[in-house]
Amino acid sequence: PATTAEGLRAAQKDEFHGNEFSLLVSHALGALAGPQWVQKHREEVRAAARLAYGGLSTARLAQTPGEEYCDITCVDAATGQPLPLRRRWIAVLIGALTPYLAP
């Protein structure tokens, strides 16, 4: 099992890379739709980028870059088996949409 420090380090690494990915998406959309559109929809763009970042790892059935960096894997506490795909997608959705939906 991963220690708390490893889990925190993995989350920080994913947060860093997720923010960088969000910035790249914002720049690309700014070039296509204009900076005013990106500014108007910045929260939606950020949520979509977070969903894509987590979704890309989940869709490939791979660790996130943070998990890979710390050499940890999400497992079911009861069985010790890797999380089923459905539970990984739920975690990705919660992580991506909670900041967007929270007041």
ABEGO torsion letter per residue (X at the ends): XBBAAAAAAAAAAAAAAAAAAAAAAAAAAAAAAEAAAAAAAAAAAAAAAAAAAAAAAAAAGBBBAAAAAAGBBBBBAAAGBBBBAAAAAAAAAAAAAAAAABX
